[in-house]
Amino acid sequence: MSRKAAASDPLCAIARSLDVIGERWSLLIIRDAFYGRTTFSEFRASLGISTDVLTARLNTLVEEGILERRPYRPEAGGRGSRERHAYHLTPDGRQLRPVLGALLQWGNAHRPNDYGPSSVLVDTRTDRPVRLAFVGEDGEEVDVAQVDSVLGPGYYAWRAQNPEGDS
């Protein structure tokens, strides 16, 4: 567990996740990485974010294993161009696709703009629309009103080791 995540509520996966990706700029950087942006200048131009904030967020996302830093040398600069870094999603970073997809789906439904959705989710094989949903072990979709979070085995293991602890 990273230093930052260790400061969070150790029992709550949502709190631990938000410690890493819960800042607005972090999610927008991850979104842009899914759009194919990889360089500092591409993120900066797309987001209009200050260089100090962008540097801090990129460093955190690399430290937390969401992005990986890869060296490259710009071709346009010719000889003497200094080495720079590109940022690419790691396997853990790519696993955030449903998180961003859920935010996109919710935003399109509950925070629409005057022009209609600027992005929609599609199956890359067919270009047909897709949506996120809860699916039971039997493969059947489950209505969100029928879904609940319950205490899992990690809670009970923690409670056994911390009988007087707050949860």
C-alpha positions, 0 to 999 in steps of 0.5 A, spaced: 500 500 500 502 506 498 504 512 503 498 516 501 493 510 501 495 508 507 493 515 510 486 513 508 480 509 512 484 502 511 477 499 511 474 503 505 476 501 498 472 507 496 476 512 501 483 508 499 481 509 491 479 517 492 486 518 496 489 516 489 484 518 483 479 523 487 482 530 485 479 533 479 485 534 475 487 526 476 481 524 473 481 528 467 488 526 466 486 519 466 480 521 461 485 524 457 490 518 457 484 514 455 483 519 449 491 517 447 494 523 450 501 522 453 505 528 453 506 533 458 504 538 453 498 535 450 495 534 457 497 541 459 494 544 452 487 540 453 486 541 460 489 548 461 492 546 468 498 550 471 505 546 470 506 545 478 499 542 479 500 538 472 507 535 475 504 534 482 498 530 479 502 526 474 507 524 479 502 521 484 499 517 478 506 514 476 507 513 484 501 510 485 501 505 479 496 508 474 501 511 469 508 509 467 513 514 465 516 512 458 522 516 456 522 519 449 526 524 445 522 529 440 523 528 433 522 535 431 527 538 436 533 535 432 539 534 435 540 536 442 533 535 444 533 533 451 529 527 453 522 528 455 517 523 458 511 520 456 505 518 460 501 511 459 496 508 462 498 501 466 494 495 467 491 498 473 490 505 470 486 501 464 482 498 469 479 505 471 475 505 464 469 503 468 470 508 473 470 514 468 465 510 464 460 511 470 462 518 471 460 519 463 454 515 463 451 519 469 454 526 467 450 525 460 444 523 464 444 527 470 448 533 468 446 534 460 449 540 456 445 544 451 448 540 445 447 533 447 452 528 449 459 530 447 462 523 448 458 516 448 460 509 450 461 504 444 463 497 443 470 498 439 468 492 435 461 494 432 461 502 434 454 500 437 452 504 444 454 500 450 452 502 458 455 500 464 450 496 469 450 491 475 450 484 473 449 478 477 453 472 477 448 469 473 449 474 467 442 477 468 442 485 469 440 487 476 437 494 477 441 499 481 435 499 486 436 492 488 444 493 489 447 494 496 454 494 499 455 489 505 460 488 510 466 483 506 471 478 509 476 484 510 472 487 515 471 481 519 478 480 519 480 487 521 474 486 527 477 480 529 484 483 530 481 490 533 475 488 537 475 495 540 477 499 534 472 504 530 470 502 523 
